[in-house]
């Protein structure tokens, strides 16, 4: 039995992984795949990939591209969710800020530098025509840290996935000012280079299993009510989320798409220069 560790955010996007692990579908291929939640998001997972404490990670596209460009010894083997991620722009319920234009000089709560909450704050600032060099950040580690920072005034706004934070908007913890969708597919599957060299057959088997699950995920009986109950969501919010979310069932991240994403990230001043696609991508379908 080959032992491999996989991680991702504890959110509804990753429920297909939970189902395949619950059903022990990897054991049939002599793979002992163990899941770990990373509530700190992509920045936390990039660190874990670098340190070797996780082998495979379901990470935000922009975060892992930046981290591989900065030396993370990993490769993207596939897009996982091909639809954009909708980032809600949140302030505390008692905040003086009412509109997105009010936030130009405000302090931004981010989970980590290089995380989605950090990089998408830059994308949003670019979209608004703000001076990116003057953005102010406060590192808060995770969603709970964001709640604390906005409640006690340590930061002014916080960007996190729209539907994950919807219950916090509903209960009055946050007020959502606007949304900012990613200008690219949102989640990819990244694997440490060492694992790809030693266990490429097992990694391909893992892809086969998860792609079969995501292909028919929306057809699972009562999947909307199951997700609503598990993640503390209103049923109509989950139904809306299912409608706009598209998983990728077996296609690699292409060189053309990677080039387009890098071009945008350079424009947003997230990365400094475009690098060869072979640094980022390993095609498991050759």
C-alpha positions in Angstrom: 0.0 0.0 0.0 1.4 3.4 -1.1 0.8 6.2 1.5 0.0 9.7 0.1 -1.2 12.8 1.9 -3.6 15.2 0.3 -5.0 18.6 1.5 -7.5 21.3 0.7 -9.8 23.9 2.2 -12.7 22.5 4.3 -15.3 23.8 1.9 -18.0 22.4 -0.4 -15.7 22.4 -3.5 -13.8 19.5 -2.0 -16.8 17.3 -1.0 -16.2 15.0 -4.0 -12.8 14.1 -2.3 -14.6 13.4 1.0 -17.0 10.9 -0.8 -14.2 9.0 -2.5 -12.2 8.8 0.7 -15.3 7.7 2.7 -15.9 5.0 0.2 -12.3 3.8 0.3 -12.1 4.1 -3.5 -8.3 4.6 -3.5 -7.6 1.5 -1.4 -8.8 -0.6 -4.4 -5.7 0.7 -6.2 -3.4 -0.1 -3.3 -3.3 3.6 -2.3 -3.7 4.8 1.3 -4.7 8.4 0.6 -5.1 10.6 3.8 -6.9 13.9 3.8 -5.9 17.0 5.8 -8.0 20.2 6.1 -6.1 23.5 5.5 -8.4 26.2 6.9 -5.6 28.8 6.2 -6.1 28.2 2.5 -3.6 28.2 -0.4 -0.7 30.0 1.4 -0.8 27.4 4.1 -0.8 24.6 1.5 2.0 26.0 -0.6 4.1 26.0 2.6 3.1 22.4 3.3 4.1 21.4 -0.3 7.5 23.1 0.1 8.1 21.3 3.5 6.8 17.9 2.2 4.1 17.7 4.9 1.5 17.2 2.1 2.0 15.5 -1.2 -1.0 16.7 -3.2 -3.0 19.9 -2.7 -6.2 21.4 -4.1 -5.1 25.0 -4.3 -6.1 28.3 -5.9 -4.7 28.7 -9.4 -3.1 32.1 -8.8 -1.5 31.1 -5.5 0.3 28.0 -6.7 1.4 29.7 -10.0 3.0 32.5 -8.0 4.6 30.0 -5.5 6.0 27.7 -8.2 7.4 30.8 -9.9 9.0 31.6 -6.5 10.6 28.1 -6.2 7.9 25.7 -4.9 9.1 22.3 -6.2 5.7 21.2 -7.4 3.7 20.9 -10.6 0.1 21.5 -11.5 -1.3 18.2 -12.9 -4.9 19.3 -13.6 -7.5 22.0 -13.2 -10.0 20.8 -10.5 -12.7 23.5 -10.7 -12.8 25.2 -14.0 -15.3 27.9 -13.2 -14.2 31.2 -11.5 -14.2 31.6 -7.7 -16.5 34.4 -6.5 -14.7 36.4 -3.9 -17.0 38.3 -1.5 -15.6 41.7 -0.3 -16.6 41.9 3.3 -16.5 44.5 6.1 -17.6 44.3 9.7 -21.3 44.8 10.2 -20.8 48.1 12.0 -18.1 49.4 9.6 -18.3 52.9 8.3 -17.5 51.7 4.8 -20.5 51.4 2.5 -19.2 51.1 -1.1 -16.2 49.5 -2.8 -14.7 52.9 -3.6 -14.5 53.7 0.1 -11.9 50.9 0.6 -9.1 52.4 -1.4 -6.9 53.3 1.6 -8.3 50.7 4.0 -6.4 47.8 5.7 -7.0 44.4 4.1 -7.1 41.2 6.2 -5.3 38.4 4.4 -4.7 34.8 5.5 -1.1 34.8 4.3 1.1 36.6 1.8 0.7 34.7 -1.5 -2.7 33.4 -0.5 -5.8 33.9 -2.6 -7.1 36.5 -0.1 -3.9 38.5 -0.7 -3.6 38.0 -4.5 -7.3 38.7 -5.2 -7.1 41.9 -3.1 -4.5 43.0 -5.6 -6.7 42.0 -8.5 -9.6 43.9 -7.1 -7.4 47.0 -6.5 -6.2 46.8 -10.1 -9.8 46.5 -11.3 -10.7 49.6 -9.3 -7.7 51.6 -10.6 -6.1 51.9 -7.2 -2.3 52.2 -6.6 -1.3 48.6 -5.7 2.0 49.7 -4.1 0.0 51.5 -1.4 -2.2 48.6 -0.3 -2.0 47.8 3.4 -2.3 44.2 4.7 -2.9 42.5 8.0 -2.1 38.8 8.2 -4.9 36.9 10.0 -4.2 33.2 9.1 -7.7 32.0 8.4 -11.5 32.8 8.3 -11.8 33.0 12.0 -8.9 35.4 12.1 -10.7 37.5 9.5 -13.8 37.5 11.7 -11.8 38.6 14.7 -9.8 41.3 12.7 -12.9 42.9 11.2 -14.9 42.7 14.5 -12.1 44.3 16.7 -11.0 46.9 14.0 -7.5 45.5 13.3 -8.5 45.4 9.6 -11.1 47.0 7.5 -12.1 44.4 4.8 -11.6 40.8 4.0 -12.0 38.8 0.8 -13.1 35.2 1.0 -15.3 32.8 -1.1 -18.8 34.2 -1.4 -20.8 31.2 -0.4 -18.5 30.0 2.4 -19.0 33.4 4.1 -22.7 33.8 3.2 -23.8 32.5 6.7 -21.6 35.1 8.3 -23.4 37.8 6.1 -26.8 36.3 7.0 -26.1 36.4 10.8 -24.7 39.9 10.7 -21.0 39.2 11.4 -20.0 40.5 8.0 -21.6 42.9 5.5 -20.7 42.1 1.9 -20.0 45.2 -0.2 -19.4 43.6 -3.5 -18.0 40.5 -5.3 -14.8 40.0 -7.3 -14.6 36.8 -9.5 -11.3 35.3 -10.4 -10.4 35.9 -14.1 -9.3 32.3 -14.5 -10.4 28.7 -13.4 -10.2 28.7 -9.6 -8.8 25.4 -8.3 -6.0 23.2 -9.5 -4.4 20.0 -8.3 -0.7 20.4 -7.4 1.7 17.6 -6.6 5.3 17.7 -5.2 7.9 16.9 -7.9 9.4 14.1 -5.8 6.0 12.4 -5.6 5.5 12.7 -9.4 8.9 11.1 -10.0 8.3 8.2 -7.6 4.5 7.7 -7.7 3.2 8.9 -11.1 1.1 5.7 -11.6 -0.6 6.2 -8.3 -1.2 9.9 -8.9 -2.8 9.0 -12.2 -5.1 6.5 -10.5 -6.1 9.2 -8.0 -7.1 11.5 -10.9 -9.1 8.7 -12.5 -11.1 8.2 -9.3 -11.8 11.9 -8.5 -12.6 12.7 -12.1 -15.2 10.0 -12.2 -16.8 11.4 -9.1 -16.9 15.0 -10.2 -18.2 14.1 -13.6 -21.6 13.0 -12.0 -21.4 14.9 -8.8 -24.4 17.1 -9.4 -26.5 14.1 -10.2 -26.1 12.5 -6.7 -29.5 12.2 -5.0 -30.2 15.1 -2.7 -26.7 16.5 -3.0 -28.0 20.0 -2.5 -29.5 19.3 0.9 -26.5 17.1 1.9 -24.1 20.1 1.2 -26.4 22.6 2.9 -26.5 20.6 6.1 -22.8 19.7 6.1 -21.6 23.3 5.5 -24.2 25.2 7.4 -25.7 26.8 4.2 -29.2 27.8 3.1 -30.5 25.3 0.5 -31.1 28.1 -2.1 -27.5 29.3 -1.7 -26.1 25.8 -2.3 -28.4 25.4 -5.3 -27.1 28.7 -6.7 -23.5 27.6 -6.0 -24.1 24.2 -7.7 -25.5 26.0 -10.8 -22.4 28.2 -11.3 -19.7 25.7 -10.3 -18.1 23.5 -12.9 -15.6 20.7 -12.1 -13.0 19.7 -14.6 -13.3 15.9 -15.2 -9.9 15.0 -16.7 -8.4 17.8 -18.8 -4.9 19.1 -18.0 -4.1 22.8 -17.6 -3.0 23.7 -21.1 0.1 25.8 -22.0 -2.1 28.4 -23.7 -4.3 28.8 -20.6 -1.3 29.1 -18.4 0.2 31.7 -20.6 -3.0 33.7 -20.5 -3.1 33.5 -16.7 0.6 34.5 -16.4 -0.1 37.5 -18.7 -2.9 38.6 -16.4 -0.9 38.1 -13.2 1.9 40.2 -14.7 -0.6 42.9 -15.5 -1.9 42.8 -11.9 1.7 43.0 -10.7 1.3 39.6 -8.9 4.3 38.0 -10.7 7.2 39.9 -12.3 7.9 37.8 -15.4 6.4 35.0 -17.5 8.2 31.7 -17.2 8.2 28.5 -19.3 5.1 26.5 -19.0 7.2 23.3 -18.3 8.1 24.8 -14.9 4.4 24.7 -13.9 2.7 21.8 -15.6 3.0 18.1 -15.7 0.6 16.4 -18.2 -0.5 13.1 -16.8 -2.6 12.2 -19.9 0.2 11.7 -22.4 
